[in-house]
Amino acid sequence: MASETDLATPQSRRRANTDARLREALGGLANNPSTTPTVAALARAAGVGRNIIYTHHAGVLGALRELQSQREGATETAAGEADRTRSALRDTEAKNIALATHNASLLKRAVEAERRAERLERRNAQLVQELDRIRRPVPIRTSAEAPDPSAA
């Protein structure tokens, strides 16, 4: 920090005090991810004018720029991750649509197969009945049992 000779004048004490407030405000900006680290936000948090930061506190300005670049890197990383997630979601949705379409076609084929099986079972029942009727013994009538044509 500053030595005792540097703090001998009121201007140097004021500058050291402002630097301490700026660094404290910068720490607050760094710990709060919801705020954007700008010179205006830093000046507002420290209670100083922006021009003071540009003219007398280049070290704090450099630290602010470093914080901004870190946040931009984190934002780019998050944006890349979001893009990958969206892409994976679109792929999954496309697969779900393909599976649903395939499932619908299989269901249609199953319903058609059941209908065909029912028709075949009915036809089989008809054929079994006809076969039973054909196989049924037919009584042979003897001439004695035959009606007498003269009696009529």
C-alpha positions in Angstrom: 0.0 0.0 0.0 1.2 3.6 0.6 4.0 4.5 2.9 3.8 7.3 5.5 5.5 9.8 3.3 3.0 9.1 0.6 0.1 9.9 3.0 1.6 13.2 4.2 -0.6 15.3 2.0 -4.4 15.4 2.0 -4.5 14.6 -1.7 -2.5 11.4 -1.2 -4.7 10.4 1.8 -7.8 11.0 -0.3 -6.4 9.0 -3.2 -5.5 6.1 -0.9 -9.0 6.2 0.7 -10.7 6.3 -2.8 -8.4 3.4 -4.0 -9.5 1.3 -0.9 -13.2 2.1 -1.6 -12.8 1.2 -5.3 -11.1 -2.1 -4.5 -13.8 -3.0 -1.9 -16.5 -2.1 -4.5 -14.6 -4.2 -7.1 -14.7 -7.1 -4.7 -18.4 -6.7 -4.3 -18.9 -6.7 -8.1 -16.7 -9.8 -8.4 -18.8 -11.6 -5.8 -22.1 -10.7 -7.3 -22.6 -12.6 -10.6 -25.9 -10.8 -11.4 -24.2 -7.4 -11.9 -22.3 -6.5 -14.9 -18.8 -5.2 -14.0 -18.6 -1.8 -15.7 -16.8 1.4 -14.8 -20.1 3.0 -14.1 -21.2 0.2 -11.8 -17.8 0.4 -10.0 -18.0 4.1 -9.6 -21.6 3.9 -8.3 -20.7 1.2 -5.8 -17.7 3.2 -4.5 -19.4 6.5 -4.5 -16.9 8.2 -6.9 -17.0 9.7 -10.4 -16.0 7.6 -13.4 -13.3 10.1 -14.5 -11.5 9.6 -11.2 -11.1 5.9 -12.0 -9.8 6.6 -15.5 -7.3 9.3 -14.4 -6.0 8.3 -11.0 -6.7 4.6 -10.5 -5.3 2.6 -13.5 -4.6 -0.4 -11.3 -8.2 -0.7 -10.3 -9.2 -0.2 -13.9 -6.9 -3.0 -15.0 -8.4 -5.3 -12.3 -11.9 -4.3 -13.5 -11.0 -5.2 -17.1 -9.6 -8.6 -16.0 -12.9 -9.3 -14.2 -14.8 -8.3 -17.3 -12.7 -10.7 -19.4 -13.2 -13.5 -16.9 -17.0 -13.0 -17.0 -17.0 -12.9 -20.8 -15.0 -16.2 -20.8 -17.5 -17.7 -18.4 -20.4 -16.3 -20.5 -18.9 -17.8 -23.7 -18.4 -21.1 -21.9 -22.0 -21.1 -20.7 -23.3 -20.1 -24.1 -21.3 -23.0 -25.7 -22.8 -25.4 -23.1 -26.3 -24.0 -23.8 -25.8 -24.5 -27.5 -24.6 -28.1 -27.0 -27.6 -28.8 -24.7 -30.0 -27.3 -27.2 -28.4 -29.5 -30.0 -28.7 -32.6 -27.8 -32.3 -31.7 -27.0 -33.1 -31.3 -30.7 -31.5 -34.7 -31.5 -33.5 -36.3 -28.7 -36.7 -34.8 -29.9 -36.0 -36.0 -33.4 -35.3 -39.5 -32.1 -38.6 -39.4 -30.1 -40.5 -38.4 -33.2 -38.9 -41.2 -35.2 -39.7 -43.7 -32.4 -43.3 -42.5 -32.1 -43.7 -42.9 -35.9 -42.2 -46.3 -35.8 -44.4 -47.3 -32.9 -47.5 -46.1 -34.7 -46.7 -48.1 -37.8 -46.1 -51.2 -35.6 -49.4 -50.6 -33.8 -51.2 -50.4 -37.1 -49.6 -53.6 -38.3 -50.6 -55.3 -35.0 -54.2 -54.2 -35.4 -54.3 -55.4 -39.0 -52.8 -58.7 -37.9 -55.5 -59.1 -35.2 -58.3 -58.4 -37.7 -56.8 -60.9 -40.1 -56.5 -63.5 -37.3 -60.1 -63.0 -36.4 -61.3 -63.4 -40.0 -59.2 -66.6 -40.3 -60.6 -68.0 -37.0 -64.1 -67.4 -38.3 -63.3 -69.0 -41.6 -61.7 -71.9 -39.8 -64.8 -72.3 -37.6 -67.0 -72.4 -40.8 -64.7 -75.0 -42.4 -64.8 -77.1 -39.3 -68.6 -77.0 -39.2 -68.7 -77.9 -42.9 -66.3 -80.8 -42.4 -68.3 -82.1 -39.5 -71.4 -81.9 -41.6 -69.7 -83.8 -44.4 -68.3 -86.4 -42.1 -71.7 -87.0 -40.4 -73.0 -90.5 -41.2 -75.8 -90.5 -43.7 -78.4 -93.3 -42.9 -79.0 -95.6 -45.8 -82.6 -96.5 -46.2 -83.5 -100.0 -47.0 -86.3 -100.8 -49.5 -88.6 -101.9 -46.6 -88.3 -98.5 -45.1 -88.9 -96.8 -48.3 -92.3 -95.5 -48.8 -94.5 -97.6 -50.9 -95.3 -95.7 -54.1 -98.6 -97.6 -54.6 -99.9 -96.7 -51.1 -100.0 -93.2 -52.0 
